[in-house]
Amino acid sequence: MINFQKPKILGLSPKQFLWMGYILAFILLAIFAWQYFVGLQNDNSKFWGGVLFSYTSLVSAIGAATIATMVTLQFTKGELPYRTWMAFSIGMWLWVLGELSLLDENLFSSYAISPYFQLVDVFWLLGYFFLGLSLYSQLLAVYGVRQSRNIYWWYAVMVAAAILIAALLTMVVRSRNPQGDSWLFLFVTMLYPVLDFLAGGTAIWLSLLFGRGQWSRPWWGLILFAITDGIDAFYWSGGYELTPVFIQQTLDFVSLIIYPASYMVAGLALLANYFILRYGMDSGLLGSSRKNVHKNI
């Protein structure tokens, strides 16, 4: 008699393992929320809260990048999803380097390039380029467009448009406060939410195309990043000066929680997809009917 043994990860089924990840992420975010309000009253607690935030963000980024790589390796180079998830993986690993540069200035000097354009910005912007390329490739796959080098010229045009829009927004902000932050600093600050708007908008569109499907969920992390960068842009453009203190604290709190949650959402969604690809129906994450999980991934 053949013994069909269900897959186990550390003694847990894939579905149970995934739920443990959800619970751990919720606990960490709850600790952040508690630490934030404690830090408002205690500078020492605020310092340790910052350390906890930095290391958790780094670990979450490493986890998301690692799982994205695992998903990529489930495909061969000849398959369309391979390009999509390879670009996603490269983007996430670049963001890991960005987190490292913030954590250890001896490893990556923050001012290696300029006080207004730091090395972390290089990693983050390159990460955006590859994550955007991943989204673009996924969109082409959904619409059944045959991928070629000529098609990617449109992506280059979109990147150029984002740079132009960020430059125009920078000019508007600088005209209101010529003695404020440098043009380069404001430009980089404005570029992030513009890129987020394009990436987040595309991610939302993909989510609508996929419906409530599992493969739409990794992109939710990019949508959350758009919120945090939008808050940062609002701050550096002088928006905080126009809002009462409790609104400022609310925005800070939202940004604090959503930033690591973005990595967690992307990582856990990718983990679920990895289990589906690796174990199929045995993962416990599919419906009663077998589905072709490679379709439009």
C-alpha positions as CSV (number, residue, x, y, z in Angstrom):
1,M,0.0,0.0,0.0
2,I,1.4,3.4,-1.0
3,N,1.8,5.9,1.8
4,F,1.1,9.5,0.6
5,Q,2.7,11.6,3.2
6,K,1.6,15.2,3.5
7,P,4.4,17.8,3.3
8,K,5.7,19.2,6.6
9,I,7.8,22.3,7.4
10,L,9.3,22.1,10.9
11,G,6.5,19.7,11.8
12,L,3.8,21.9,10.4
13,S,1.7,21.7,7.3
14,P,2.3,24.5,4.8
15,K,-1.0,26.1,5.8
16,Q,-0.2,25.9,9.5
17,F,3.3,27.3,8.8
18,L,1.8,30.2,6.9
19,W,-0.6,30.9,9.8
20,M,2.3,31.0,12.2
21,G,3.8,33.7,10.0
22,Y,0.6,35.7,10.1
23,I,0.5,35.5,13.9
24,L,4.2,36.4,14.3
25,A,3.8,39.4,12.0
26,F,0.7,40.6,13.9
27,I,2.6,40.3,17.2
28,L,5.5,42.3,15.9
29,L,3.3,45.0,14.6
30,A,1.4,45.1,17.9
31,I,4.8,45.5,19.7
32,F,5.6,48.4,17.4
33,A,2.3,50.1,18.2
34,W,2.9,49.7,21.9
35,Q,6.5,50.9,21.7
36,Y,5.5,53.9,19.7
37,F,3.2,55.3,22.4
38,V,5.7,54.4,25.1
39,G,8.5,56.2,23.2
40,L,6.4,59.4,23.2
41,Q,6.9,59.6,26.9
42,N,10.4,58.0,27.3
43,D,13.4,58.9,25.1
44,N,15.3,55.7,26.1
45,S,12.3,53.5,25.1
46,K,12.1,55.5,21.9
47,F,15.7,54.6,21.1
48,W,15.1,50.9,21.7
49,G,12.0,51.1,19.7
50,G,14.0,52.5,16.8
51,V,16.5,49.6,17.0
52,L,13.7,47.1,17.1
53,F,12.1,48.8,14.1
54,S,15.3,48.8,12.1
55,Y,16.2,45.2,12.7
56,T,12.7,43.9,12.1
57,S,12.4,45.8,8.8
58,L,15.8,44.3,7.7
59,V,14.8,40.8,8.7
60,S,11.4,41.2,7.0
61,A,13.1,42.5,3.8
62,I,15.5,39.6,3.8
63,G,12.6,37.2,4.3
64,A,10.6,38.7,1.4
65,A,13.7,38.7,-0.9
66,T,14.5,35.1,0.0
67,I,11.0,33.9,-0.6
68,A,10.8,35.8,-3.9
69,T,13.9,34.0,-5.0
70,M,12.4,30.7,-4.0
71,V,9.3,31.5,-6.1
72,T,11.5,32.4,-9.1
73,L,13.4,29.1,-8.9
74,Q,10.1,27.2,-9.3
75,F,10.1,28.3,-13.0
76,T,12.6,27.8,-15.8
77,K,14.2,30.6,-17.8
78,G,12.0,29.8,-20.7
79,E,8.8,30.4,-18.8
80,L,7.2,33.9,-18.8
81,P,6.8,34.1,-15.0
82,Y,10.6,33.6,-14.6
83,R,11.3,37.1,-15.8
84,T,8.6,38.6,-13.7
85,W,9.7,37.1,-10.4
86,M,13.4,37.4,-11.2
87,A,13.0,41.1,-11.6
88,F,10.9,41.2,-8.4
89,S,13.6,39.3,-6.5
90,I,16.4,41.6,-7.7
91,G,14.3,44.6,-6.6
92,M,13.8,43.1,-3.1
93,W,17.5,42.3,-2.7
94,L,18.4,45.9,-3.6
95,W,16.0,47.1,-0.9
96,V,17.7,44.7,1.5
97,L,20.9,46.5,0.7
98,G,19.1,49.8,1.4
99,E,18.0,48.6,4.8
100,L,21.6,47.5,5.6
101,S,22.9,50.9,4.5
102,L,20.6,52.5,7.0
103,L,21.5,50.1,9.8
104,D,25.3,50.1,9.5
105,E,26.9,53.3,8.2
106,N,30.4,51.6,8.5
107,L,29.3,49.0,5.9
108,F,27.6,51.6,3.6
109,S,28.4,55.2,4.3
110,S,25.2,57.2,4.2
111,Y,27.1,60.2,2.7
112,A,29.2,58.3,0.3
113,I,27.7,60.2,-2.6
114,S,26.2,63.4,-1.2
115,P,24.4,64.6,1.9
116,Y,21.4,65.1,-0.3
117,F,21.6,61.9,-2.3
118,Q,22.8,59.0,-0.2
119,L,23.8,55.5,-1.1
120,V,20.5,54.2,0.3
121,D,18.8,56.2,-2.4
122,V,20.8,54.4,-5.0
123,F,19.7,51.0,-3.7
124,W,16.0,52.0,-3.3
125,L,15.7,53.7,-6.7
126,L,17.3,50.7,-8.4
127,G,15.0,48.5,-6.5
128,Y,12.0,50.5,-7.7
129,F,13.3,50.1,-11.3
130,F,13.4,46.3,-11.1
131,L,10.1,46.0,-9.1
132,G,8.4,48.3,-11.7
133,L,9.9,46.1,-14.4
134,S,8.4,43.1,-12.7
135,L,5.0,44.7,-12.6
136,Y,5.3,45.7,-16.3
137,S,6.3,42.1,-17.2
138,Q,3.3,40.7,-15.2
139,L,0.9,43.1,-17.0
140,L,2.2,42.1,-20.4
141,A,1.7,38.4,-19.4
142,V,-1.8,39.0,-18.2
143,Y,-2.8,40.6,-21.5
144,G,-0.9,38.0,-23.5
145,V,1.5,40.5,-25.1
146,R,4.5,38.8,-26.6
147,Q,7.6,40.1,-24.8
148,S,10.4,41.6,-26.8
149,R,13.0,44.3,-26.4
150,N,10.9,46.8,-28.3
151,I,8.1,46.5,-25.8
152,Y,10.4,47.5,-23.0
153,W,10.9,50.9,-24.6
154,W,7.5,51.8,-23.2
155,Y,8.7,51.0,-19.7
156,A,11.7,53.4,-20.3
157,V,9.2,56.1,-21.3
158,M,7.2,55.5,-18.1
159,V,10.4,55.9,-16.0
160,A,11.3,59.1,-17.9
161,A,7.7,60.4,-17.2
162,A,8.1,59.7,-13.5
163,I,11.3,61.6,-13.4
164,L,9.8,64.6,-15.2
165,I,6.7,64.7,-12.9
166,A,9.0,64.5,-9.8
167,A,11.1,67.4,-11.2
168,L,7.9,69.5,-11.8
169,L,6.7,68.8,-8.3
170,T,10.1,69.8,-6.9
171,M,9.9,73.1,-8.7
172,V,6.5,73.8,-7.2
173,V,7.6,73.0,-3.7
174,R,10.9,75.0,-4.1
175,S,9.0,78.1,-5.4
176,R,6.9,78.1,-2.2
177,N,10.0,77.9,0.0
178,P,13.3,78.8,-1.8
179,Q,15.3,78.8,1.4
180,G,14.2,75.3,2.3
181,D,15.8,71.9,1.5
182,S,18.1,71.5,-1.5
183,W,16.6,70.9,-4.9
184,L,18.3,67.5,-5.2
185,F,17.0,66.4,-1.8
186,L,13.4,67.5,-2.6
187,F,13.6,65.9,-6.0
188,V,14.5,62.5,-4.6
189,T,11.8,62.9,-1.9
190,M,9.2,63.7,-4.6
191,L,10.4,60.9,-6.9
192,Y,9.6,58.2,-4.3
193,P,5.8,58.9,-4.1
194,V,5.6,59.4,-7.9
195,L,7.2,56.0,-8.4
196,D,4.9,54.6,-5.7
197,F,1.9,56.1,-7.5
198,L,2.8,54.4,-10.7
199,A,3.8,51.1,-9.1
200,G,0.9,51.1,-6.7
201,G,-1.6,52.0,-9.4
202,T,-0.4,49.2,-11.6
203,A,-0.5,46.8,-8.6
204,I,-4.1,47.8,-7.9
205,W,-4.9,47.2,-11.5
206,L,-3.3,43.8,-11.4
207,S,-5.2,43.0,-8.3
208,L,-8.5,43.8,-10.1
209,L,-7.5,41.7,-13.0
210,F,-6.6,38.7,-10.7
211,G,-9.8,39.3,-8.6
212,R,-9.1,38.0,-5.2
213,G,-6.6,35.5,-6.4
214,Q,-3.6,34.6,-4.4
215,W,-1.2,35.9,-7.1
216,S,-2.4,39.4,-6.7
217,R,-1.3,39.6,-3.1
218,P,2.5,40.0,-3.4
219,W,1.8,43.4,-5.1
220,W,-0.1,44.6,-2.1
221,G,3.2,45.3,-0.4
222,L,4.0,47.9,-3.0
223,I,0.7,49.5,-2.5
224,L,1.5,49.8,1.2
225,F,4.9,51.3,0.5
226,A,3.1,54.0,-1.5
227,I,1.4,55.2,1.7
228,T,4.6,55.5,3.7
229,D,6.4,57.4,0.9
230,G,3.4,59.6,0.5
231,I,3.6,60.5,4.2
232,D,7.3,61.3,3.9
233,A,6.8,63.5,0.9
234,F,4.0,65.3,2.7
235,Y,6.4,65.9,5.6
236,W,9.4,67.2,3.6
237,S,7.2,69.4,1.4
238,G,6.1,71.3,4.5
239,G,2.7,69.7,5.1
240,Y,3.4,68.9,8.7
241,E,3.6,72.7,9.5
242,L,0.0,73.0,8.4
243,T,-1.4,70.2,10.6
244,P,-1.9,69.9,14.4
245,V,0.3,67.8,16.5
246,F,-2.1,64.9,16.9
247,I,-2.4,64.6,13.1
248,Q,1.4,64.5,12.8
249,Q,1.6,61.8,15.4
250,T,-1.1,59.8,13.6
251,L,0.8,60.0,10.3
252,D,4.0,59.0,12.1
253,F,2.3,56.0,13.7
254,V,0.7,54.9,10.4
255,S,4.1,55.2,8.6
256,L,5.8,53.2,11.4
257,I,3.4,50.3,11.2
258,I,2.9,50.2,7.5
259,Y,6.6,50.2,6.5
260,P,7.6,46.8,8.0
261,A,4.1,45.5,7.2
262,S,4.8,46.1,3.5
263,Y,7.7,43.6,3.6
264,M,5.6,41.2,5.7
265,V,2.6,41.3,3.3
266,A,4.8,40.7,0.3
267,G,6.8,38.0,2.0
268,L,3.8,36.1,3.4
269,A,1.9,36.3,0.1
270,L,4.9,35.0,-1.8
271,L,5.3,32.2,0.7
272,A,1.8,31.1,0.1
273,N,2.4,31.1,-3.6
274,Y,5.6,29.2,-3.1
275,F,3.8,26.5,-1.2
276,I,1.1,26.3,-4.0
277,L,3.8,25.9,-6.7
278,R,5.8,23.5,-4.6
279,Y,3.1,21.3,-3.2
280,G,0.0,21.9,-5.2
281,M,-3.2,20.6,-3.7
282,D,-1.1,19.1,-0.8
283,S,-0.4,22.7,0.4
284,G,-4.0,23.0,1.6
285,L,-4.1,26.5,0.0
286,L,-6.0,25.6,-3.1
287,G,-9.7,25.0,-3.7
288,S,-11.3,21.6,-4.2
289,S,-10.6,21.7,-7.9
290,R,-7.1,21.5,-9.2
291,K,-6.0,24.7,-10.9
292,N,-3.3,25.6,-13.3
293,V,-1.2,27.8,-11.0
294,H,1.2,28.7,-13.7
295,K,-1.4,30.4,-15.8
296,N,-0.9,34.2,-15.9
297,I,1.5,34.2,-12.9
